[in-house]
């Protein structure tokens, strides 16, 4: 991130820590006026460096205590590589990563129970024509860490 000015980097770090921080608080942190901070944040948004603001919800408190990583491999290697599109309708899939290695993609999924995970795996296999390998998460010491800017 050498091309990003130090003030912009400081703004990004502050917003990563607290996306709801007021412009006044941001201005105090970086030593600029509120209007200058507002202009910089808008510019960072327009440049795509800030792509949105989110609330992190505790999955266990909304009935989704089971997290798993599902590696998928096409059963027919001649078939189109369209698994992400075929699986996009499944709300239980939180993330889909294209990876190097034996698998084509790794999916992060959240479900209510082992039974729901089993049903989801069956649906993934049928919808995308893939085989799966699943790793169930036992605990998550940390997640959503700030980028190392």
C-alpha positions in Angstrom: 0.0 0.0 0.0 2.9 2.4 -0.7 0.8 4.5 -3.0 -1.7 5.3 -0.3 -0.9 8.4 1.7 -0.2 8.0 5.4 -3.3 10.0 6.4 -5.5 7.8 4.2 -3.9 4.7 5.7 -4.7 6.0 9.2 -8.3 6.7 8.2 -8.6 3.2 6.8 -7.2 1.6 9.9 -9.6 3.7 12.1 -12.6 2.7 10.0 -11.5 -1.0 10.0 -11.5 -0.9 13.8 -14.8 1.0 14.0 -16.8 1.5 10.7 -19.3 3.7 12.6 -16.8 6.2 13.8 -18.0 9.7 13.4 -16.2 12.1 11.0 -15.4 14.3 14.0 -13.7 11.4 15.8 -11.8 10.4 12.6 -10.7 14.0 12.2 -9.3 14.1 15.8 -7.5 10.8 15.2 -5.7 11.9 12.0 -5.3 15.6 12.8 -7.4 17.0 9.9 -10.6 19.1 9.7 -13.9 17.3 9.5 -14.5 18.5 6.0 -11.0 17.3 4.9 -11.7 13.9 6.4 -15.1 13.7 4.8 -13.5 14.5 1.4 -10.8 11.8 1.9 -13.3 9.1 3.0 -15.5 9.9 0.0 -12.5 9.6 -2.3 -11.4 6.3 -0.7 -15.0 5.0 -1.3 -15.0 6.2 -4.9 -11.6 4.6 -5.5 -12.9 1.3 -4.2 -10.5 1.1 -1.2 -13.6 1.2 1.0 -16.2 -1.1 -0.5 -18.8 -1.0 2.2 -19.5 -1.0 5.9 -20.8 -4.1 7.8 -22.1 -5.2 11.1 -20.5 -8.4 12.5 -23.2 -10.6 13.9 -22.5 -13.5 16.2 -23.6 -16.5 14.3 -24.2 -18.6 17.4 -26.6 -16.0 18.8 -28.7 -16.1 15.6 -29.0 -19.9 15.5 -26.0 -20.8 13.3 -23.4 -22.2 15.8 -21.8 -24.7 13.4 -19.1 -23.4 11.0 -17.3 -25.6 8.5 -15.0 -25.3 5.5 -16.1 -27.3 2.5 -13.5 -28.0 -0.1 -15.1 -28.9 -3.5 -13.7 -30.7 -6.5 -15.5 -31.2 -9.8 -16.5 -34.8 -10.4 -16.3 -34.2 -14.2 -13.1 -32.1 -14.9 -14.4 -31.5 -18.5 -17.5 -29.7 -17.2 -17.6 -25.9 -17.1 -16.1 -24.3 -14.0 -19.3 -22.7 -12.8 -19.7 -24.0 -9.2 -19.8 -20.5 -7.7 -22.7 -19.5 -9.9 -24.5 -22.8 -9.3 -24.1 -22.4 -5.5 -24.8 -18.7 -5.1 -28.4 -19.3 -4.1 -27.4 -21.2 -0.9 -27.5 -18.7 1.9 -25.6 -21.0 4.2 -22.4 -20.3 2.1 -20.8 -17.3 3.7 -17.7 -17.2 1.4 -16.4 -19.0 -1.7 -12.7 -18.9 -2.4 -11.0 -20.1 -5.6 -7.9 -22.0 -4.5 -4.7 -23.6 -5.9 -4.3 -27.2 -5.1 -6.4 -30.4 -5.4 -9.7 -28.6 -4.7 -11.2 -25.9 -6.9 -12.9 -23.9 -4.2 -13.2 -23.7 -0.5 -16.5 -22.7 0.9 -17.1 -21.3 4.4 -20.5 -22.4 5.6 -22.6 -21.7 8.7 -25.5 -23.9 9.7 -27.7 -24.8 12.7 -26.6 -28.4 13.3 -24.7 -31.4 12.0 -27.9 -32.6 10.4 -28.3 -29.3 8.5 -24.6 -29.5 7.4 -25.3 -33.0 6.0 -28.3 -31.7 4.0 -26.2 -28.7 2.8 -23.4 -31.0 1.6 -25.9 -33.1 -0.3 -27.3 -30.0 -1.9 -23.8 -28.7 -2.8 -22.9 -32.0 -4.4 -26.1 -32.2 -6.4 -26.2 -28.5 -7.5 -22.6 -28.2 -8.6 -21.6 -31.7 -9.6 -18.7 -31.8 -7.1 -17.2 -34.0 -4.5 -16.7 -32.5 -1.0 -14.2 -32.7 1.8 -15.4 -31.0 5.0 -13.6 -29.6 8.0 -15.8 -28.6 11.0 -14.6 -25.7 13.1 -14.3 -26.4 16.8 -13.7 -22.8 17.9 -12.6 -19.5 16.4 -10.0 -17.7 18.5 -10.2 -14.7 16.2 -11.9 -13.6 13.0 -12.4 -10.3 11.1 -8.9 -9.1 11.9 -7.8 -5.8 10.5 -5.8 -5.9 7.3 -2.0 -5.4 7.9 -1.8 -1.9 6.4 
